[in-house]
């Protein structure tokens, strides 16, 4: 465990825009590149991260996260398979509106994902990342995906995974988690 939990931080960066994220299509295993807009916005990330030292930099293996890390100035970010996006199974590439045509009121947070992951399975992966991050002496920087990083935030503050539904997370944004005294907290979100 890091020497001083009270000063430990983890910075989260959601990947830049892809065609499917722009169109609201669930994207987990489909390995899409960033759009031109996604690349342009990701090039603005170094200014948001400037002057901050990181003891650990991790990225999802998906090209959209790895490219975002590269454009943010971290081309050597270590790939961590546990940072992949929620496995959407049969809903891969499908919008929520389309799913709701057959499953009224469906959300990834509170309904089954046929052939995909449960919230508990996603949380188990991200709990391993949290354990890894908390074992580092210094700040950590993670490049990942919308739903997975929202689950990460919920788990960081010791909440069940479905509490991630309250944390909207836009593409190419920076969020910071840390501690206030001994309590894990959100320090900055979706900026």
PyMOL commands that set and color helices and strands:
alter all, ss='L'
color gray80, all
select helices_A, chain A and resi 5-7+19-23+36-42+45-49+63-71+81-83+89-91+96-99+119-134+146-156+161-166
alter helices_A, ss='H'
color red, helices_A
select strands_A, chain A and resi 10-14+56-59+78-79+140-144+174-180+183-188
alter strands_A, ss='S'
color yellow, strands_A
deselect
rebuild
show_as cartoon
